[in-house]
C-alpha cells in the first residue's frame, strides 16, 4: 500500500469522525436546552436525566476529537442544523427518539467506512458509542411511551421532583482547588 493510499483511507475515516463529532455537538446543545426547559417546567427528574445524557454526548464528542487528533486531523467545532427550543414536554421524547435513531443509523454507516478503510480502532469507538446511543434511544422511547399512554397522570407524578443529578463539581478550576 502506498503512502498516498494510506493517507486517503485516513482522510475518509477523519471525515466520518468529524461528521459524528458535529452530530454530538448538536446533541449536546439540544439536550442541554431540553434540560433547562424541563427544569423550568418543574420536571426535575426528567431534567436531571437529560443533563446526564448531554454529558454522555460530551464524552462522545471528546472521544471523537481525540481519535481525530490521533489520526492527524482537526476536530470540527460546528454542528449541523438548528436547536429546537421551547419544546412541549409531550413532544421532547418523540423528537429525541428520532434523533437517536438517526444517529445510530449514521454511526453504523460510519463504522462501515472505518472498517472499509482498515481502521479497527475507530470502528471499535463507533461500536462503543452506538451501544450508549442505544441506551439513550431506549430511555427516550420509554419516556415517550409513558407520556403517550399515561399522559398527564404520568407527568403530574414527575412534576416537582428535584433535578439534582448528584454530580460532584468537576473541571479544571475545581481540580486546582478553586470554586
PAKESE-695564 format. One record per residue: residue number from 1; residue in one letter; x, y, z of N, C-alpha, C in turn. Coordinates in steps of 0.1 Angstrom, whole numbers, always signed. Layout:
N
ATOM   seq   type    n_px    n_py    n_pz   ca_px   ca_py   ca_pz    c_px    c_py    c_pz
ATOM   NUM      A       X       Y       Z       X       Y       Z       X       Y       Z
...
END
This chain:
179
ATOM   seq   type    n_px    n_py    n_pz   ca_px   ca_py   ca_pz    c_px    c_py    c_pz
ATOM     1      X      +9     -12      +0      +0      +0      +0      +9     +12      +0
ATOM     2      X      +6     +22      -8     +13     +34      -9      +9     +43      +2
ATOM     3      X     +19     +53      +4     +16     +63     +15      +4     +71     +11
ATOM     4      X      +2     +74      -2     -10     +82      -6     -23     +75      -4
ATOM     5      X     -22     +61      -6     -34     +53      -4     -38     +53     +11
ATOM     6      X     -28     +52     +20     -30     +52     +34     -35     +66     +38
ATOM     7      X     -30     +76     +33     -35     +90     +36     -49     +92     +32
ATOM     8      X     -53     +86     +20     -66     +88     +16     -76     +80     +25
ATOM     9      X     -72     +68     +29     -80     +60     +38     -82     +67     +51
ATOM    10      X     -71     +73     +56     -71     +80     +69     -80     +92     +68
ATOM    11      X     -80     +99     +56     -88    +111     +54    -103    +107     +54
ATOM    12      X    -106     +95     +48    -120     +90     +48    -125     +88     +63
ATOM    13      X    -117     +83     +71    -120     +80     +85    -122     +93     +92
ATOM    14      X    -113    +102     +91    -113    +115     +97    -126    +122     +93
ATOM    15      X    -130    +121     +81    -142    +128     +76    -155    +122     +84
ATOM    16      X    -156    +109     +86    -168    +104     +93    -167    +107    +108
ATOM    17      X    -155    +107    +113    -153    +110    +127    -157    +125    +130
ATOM    18      X    -154    +133    +121    -158    +147    +122    -173    +149    +120
ATOM    19      X    -179    +142    +111    -194    +142    +110    -200    +138    +123
ATOM    20      X    -195    +127    +129    -200    +122    +141    -198    +132    +152
ATOM    21      X    -187    +138    +153    -184    +149    +163    -194    +160    +162
ATOM    22      X    -196    +165    +150    -206    +175    +147    -220    +171    +152
ATOM    23      X    -224    +159    +150    -237    +154    +154    -237    +154    +170
ATOM    24      X    -226    +150    +176    -226    +150    +191    -227    +164    +196
ATOM    25      X    -220    +174    +190    -221    +188    +194    -235    +193    +193
ATOM    26      X    -242    +189    +183    -256    +194    +182    -264    +187    +193
ATOM    27      X    -262    +174    +195    -270    +167    +205    -267    +174    +219
ATOM    28      X    -255    +177    +222    -252    +184    +235    -261    +196    +236
ATOM    29      X    -260    +205    +226    -268    +217    +227    -283    +215    +228
ATOM    30      X    -288    +205    +220    -302    +202    +221    -306    +196    +234
ATOM    31      X    -299    +187    +240    -302    +181    +252    -301    +191    +264
ATOM    32      X    -291    +199    +264    -289    +209    +274    -301    +219    +274
ATOM    33      X    -305    +223    +262    -316    +232    +260    -329    +225    +266
ATOM    34      X    -330    +212    +263    -342    +205    +269    -341    +204    +284
ATOM    35      X    -329    +201    +289    -326    +201    +303    -331    +213    +310
ATOM    36      X    -327    +225    +305    -331    +238    +311    -346    +239    +310
ATOM    37      X    -352    +236    +298    -367    +237    +297    -374    +228    +306
ATOM    38      X    -370    +215    +308    -377    +206    +317    -375    +211    +331
ATOM    39      X    -364    +216    +335    -362    +222    +348    -371    +234    +351
ATOM    40      X    -372    +243    +341    -381    +254    +342    -396    +250    +343
ATOM    41      X    -399    +239    +336    -413    +234    +337    -415    +226    +350
ATOM    42      X    -405    +224    +358    -406    +218    +371    -406    +202    +370
ATOM    43      X    -401    +197    +359    -399    +183    +358    -385    +179    +361
ATOM    44      X    -381    +180    +373    -367    +179    +378    -361    +165    +374
ATOM    45      X    -369    +155    +377    -363    +141    +374    -359    +140    +360
ATOM    46      X    -368    +144    +351    -366    +144    +337    -354    +153    +333
ATOM    47      X    -353    +164    +339    -343    +174    +336    -329    +168    +340
ATOM    48      X    -329    +162    +352    -316    +156    +356    -311    +145    +347
ATOM    49      X    -320    +136    +342    -316    +126    +333    -312    +132    +320
ATOM    50      X    -318    +142    +315    -315    +148    +303    -300    +154    +304
ATOM    51      X    -297    +160    +315    -284    +166    +317    -273    +154    +317
ATOM    52      X    -276    +143    +323    -267    +132    +323    -265    +127    +308
ATOM    53      X    -275    +127    +300    -274    +122    +286    -266    +132    +279
ATOM    54      X    -268    +145    +281    -259    +155    +275    -245    +153    +278
ATOM    55      X    -242    +150    +291    -228    +147    +295    -223    +135    +288
ATOM    56      X    -231    +125    +286    -226    +113    +277    -222    +118    +264
ATOM    57      X    -230    +127    +258    -227    +132    +244    -215    +140    +244
ATOM    58      X    -212    +147    +256    -199    +155    +257    -187    +145    +256
ATOM    59      X    -189    +134    +264    -178    +124    +263    -176    +118    +249
ATOM    60      X    -187    +116    +242    -186    +111    +229    -179    +121    +220
ATOM    61      X    -183    +134    +220    -177    +144    +212    -162    +145    +215
ATOM    62      X    -158    +144    +228    -144    +144    +231    -136    +131    +226
ATOM    63      X    -143    +120    +227    -136    +108    +222    -134    +108    +207
ATOM    64      X    -144    +114    +200    -142    +115    +185    -131    +125    +183
ATOM    65      X    -130    +136    +190    -120    +146    +188    -106    +140    +191
ATOM    66      X    -105    +132    +201     -92    +126    +205     -87    +117    +193
ATOM    67      X     -97    +109    +188     -93    +100    +177     -89    +108    +165
ATOM    68      X     -96    +118    +162     -93    +127    +150     -79    +132    +151
ATOM    69      X     -76    +137    +163     -62    +142    +165     -52    +131    +164
ATOM    70      X     -55    +119    +169     -45    +108    +168     -42    +105    +153
ATOM    71      X     -52    +107    +145     -51    +105    +130     -45    +116    +123
ATOM    72      X     -42    +127    +130     -36    +139    +123     -46    +149    +118
ATOM    73      X     -59    +148    +122     -69    +157    +117     -72    +168    +127
ATOM    74      X     -81    +176    +123     -85    +188    +131    -100    +186    +134
ATOM    75      X    -103    +184    +147    -117    +182    +151    -126    +195    +148
ATOM    76      X    -138    +192    +142    -147    +203    +140    -153    +209    +153
ATOM    77      X    -157    +221    +152    -163    +227    +163    -178    +232    +160
ATOM    78      X    -182    +231    +148    -195    +235    +144    -204    +223    +144
ATOM    79      X    -217    +225    +144    -227    +214    +143    -237    +218    +132
ATOM    80      X    -243    +208    +126    -253    +210    +116    -267    +213    +122
ATOM    81      X    -275    +220    +114    -289    +222    +118    -291    +232    +129
ATOM    82      X    -302    +232    +134    -306    +242    +145    -311    +234    +157
ATOM    83      X    -312    +241    +168    -317    +236    +180    -331    +239    +182
ATOM    84      X    -339    +229    +185    -354    +231    +187    -355    +236    +202
ATOM    85      X    -361    +248    +203    -362    +254    +216    -377    +255    +220
ATOM    86      X    -379    +256    +233    -392    +257    +239    -401    +246    +235
ATOM    87      X    -396    +234    +236    -404    +222    +232    -414    +219    +243
ATOM    88      X    -425    +215    +240    -435    +210    +249    -430    +196    +254
ATOM    89      X    -432    +194    +267    -427    +181    +273    -433    +169    +266
ATOM    90      X    -445    +170    +260    -451    +159    +254    -445    +156    +240
ATOM    91      X    -436    +165    +235    -430    +163    +222    -415    +160    +223
ATOM    92      X    -409    +163    +234    -395    +162    +236    -390    +148    +233
ATOM    93      X    -396    +138    +239    -391    +124    +239    -393    +117    +226
ATOM    94      X    -404    +121    +218    -405    +115    +205    -395    +121    +196
ATOM    95      X    -392    +134    +197    -382    +141    +190    -368    +135    +192
ATOM    96      X    -365    +133    +205    -352    +127    +208    -351    +113    +204
ATOM    97      X    -362    +105    +204    -361     +91    +199    -357     +91    +185
ATOM    98      X    -363    +100    +177    -360    +101    +163    -345    +105    +161
ATOM    99      X    -341    +115    +169    -327    +120    +168    -317    +109    +171
ATOM   100      X    -319    +101    +181    -310     +90    +185    -311     +79    +174
ATOM   101      X    -323     +76    +169    -324     +66    +159    -316     +70    +146
ATOM   102      X    -317     +82    +142    -309     +87    +131    -294     +86    +134
ATOM   103      X    -291     +90    +146    -276     +89    +150    -271     +75    +149
ATOM   104      X    -278     +65    +154    -274     +51    +154    -273     +47    +140
ATOM   105      X    -282     +50    +131    -281     +47    +117    -269     +52    +111
ATOM   106      X    -267     +65    +113    -255     +72    +107    -242     +66    +112
ATOM   107      X    -241     +63    +125    -229     +58    +131    -226     +44    +126
ATOM   108      X    -237     +36    +124    -234     +23    +118    -228     +24    +104
ATOM   109      X    -233     +34     +96    -227     +36     +83    -212     +41     +84
ATOM   110      X    -210     +50     +94    -196     +55     +97    -187     +44    +101
ATOM   111      X    -192     +34    +109    -184     +23    +113    -180     +15    +101
ATOM   112      X    -189     +13     +92    -185      +6     +79    -174     +13     +72
ATOM   113      X    -175     +26     +71    -164     +34     +64    -151     +31     +71
ATOM   114      X    -151     +31     +85    -139     +28     +92    -133     +14     +89
ATOM   115      X    -142      +4     +88    -138     -10     +85    -133     -10     +71
ATOM   116      X    -140      -4     +61    -136      -5     +47    -122      +2     +45
ATOM   117      X    -119     +11     +54    -106     +19     +53     -96     +13     +63
ATOM   118      X     -98      +1     +68     -88      -6     +76     -85      +1     +90
ATOM   119      X     -95      +8     +96     -93     +14    +109    -102      +7    +119
ATOM   120      X     -96      -3    +125    -104     -11    +135    -106      -3    +148
ATOM   121      X     -96      +6    +152     -97     +14    +164    -109     +23    +163
ATOM   122      X    -110     +30    +152    -122     +40    +150    -135     +32    +150
ATOM   123      X    -134     +20    +143    -146     +12    +142    -151      +7    +156
ATOM   124      X    -141      +4    +165    -145      +0    +178    -150     +12    +186
ATOM   125      X    -145     +23    +184    -150     +36    +190    -165     +37    +187
ATOM   126      X    -168     +36    +174    -182     +37    +170    -191     +26    +176
ATOM   127      X    -185     +14    +177    -193      +3    +183    -197      +7    +197
ATOM   128      X    -187     +12    +205    -189     +15    +219    -200     +26    +220
ATOM   129      X    -198     +37    +212    -207     +48    +213    -221     +44    +208
ATOM   130      X    -222     +36    +198    -235     +31    +193    -243     +24    +205
ATOM   131      X    -236     +16    +213    -242     +10    +224    -248     +20    +234
ATOM   132      X    -240     +31    +236    -245     +41    +246    -257     +49    +239
ATOM   133      X    -256     +52    +226    -267     +58    +220    -280     +50    +220
ATOM   134      X    -278     +37    +219    -290     +28    +220    -296     +29    +234
ATOM   135      X    -288     +31    +245    -294     +33    +258    -302     +46    +258
ATOM   136      X    -297     +56    +252    -304     +69    +252    -317     +67    +244
ATOM   137      X    -316     +60    +232    -328     +58    +225    -339     +50    +233
ATOM   138      X    -335     +40    +240    -344     +32    +248    -351     +40    +259
ATOM   139      X    -343     +49    +265    -348     +57    +276    -358     +67    +270
ATOM   140      X    -354     +74    +259    -363     +84    +253    -376     +77    +248
ATOM   141      X    -375     +65    +242    -387     +58    +237    -396     +54    +248
ATOM   142      X    -390     +49    +259    -398     +45    +271    -405     +57    +277
ATOM   143      X    -398     +68    +278    -405     +81    +284    -416     +85    +275
ATOM   144      X    -413     +85    +262    -424     +89    +252    -436     +79    +253
ATOM   145      X    -434     +66    +254    -445     +57    +256    -453     +60    +269
ATOM   146      X    -446     +63    +280    -453     +66    +292    -461     +78    +291
ATOM   147      X    -456     +88    +284    -463    +101    +282    -475     +98    +274
ATOM   148      X    -473     +91    +263    -484     +88    +253    -495     +80    +260
ATOM   149      X    -491     +70    +268    -500     +60    +274    -507     +66    +286
ATOM   150      X    -499     +72    +295    -504     +77    +308    -507     +92    +309
ATOM   151      X    -501     +99    +299    -504    +113    +298    -501    +122    +310
ATOM   152      X    -511    +130    +313    -509    +140    +324    -507    +133    +338
ATOM   153      X    -513    +121    +340    -511    +114    +352    -496    +111    +354
ATOM   154      X    -490    +106    +344    -475    +104    +345    -467    +116    +347
ATOM   155      X    -470    +127    +340    -463    +139    +341    -465    +146    +355
ATOM   156      X    -477    +144    +361    -480    +150    +374    -472    +143    +385
ATOM   157      X    -469    +130    +382    -461    +122    +392    -447    +128    +392
ATOM   158      X    -442    +133    +381    -428    +138    +380    -427    +152    +384
ATOM   159      X    -438    +160    +382    -438    +174    +385    -433    +177    +399
ATOM   160      X    -424    +186    +401    -419    +190    +414    -408    +181    +419
ATOM   161      X    -403    +171    +411    -392    +163    +416    -379    +171    +415
ATOM   162      X    -369    +168    +423    -357    +175    +422    -349    +172    +410
ATOM   163      X    -341    +182    +405    -333    +180    +393    -319    +176    +396
ATOM   164      X    -315    +176    +408    -301    +173    +411    -297    +160    +406
ATOM   165      X    -286    +160    +399    -281    +147    +393    -271    +141    +403
ATOM   166      X    -269    +147    +414    -259    +141    +423    -245    +142    +419
ATOM   167      X    -242    +150    +408    -229    +152    +403    -220    +160    +412
ATOM   168      X    -208    +156    +414    -199    +165    +421    -192    +174    +411
ATOM   169      X    -189    +186    +415    -183    +195    +406    -170    +190    +400
ATOM   170      X    -169    +191    +387    -157    +186    +381    -151    +197    +372
ATOM   171      X    -139    +197    +369    -134    +207    +359    -120    +212    +364
ATOM   172      X    -114    +219    +356    -100    +224    +358    -100    +232    +371
ATOM   173      X    -109    +242    +373    -108    +251    +384    -110    +243    +397
ATOM   174      X    -119    +233    +397    -122    +225    +409    -109    +217    +412
ATOM   175      X    -103    +211    +402     -91    +203    +404     -80    +211    +410
ATOM   176      X     -79    +224    +407     -69    +232    +411     -72    +239    +425
ATOM   177      X     -83    +235    +431     -87    +240    +444     -95    +252    +444
ATOM   178      X    -101    +256    +432    -109    +267    +431    -123    +264    +435
ATOM   179      X    -133    +272    +431    -147    +270    +435    -151    +256    +436
END
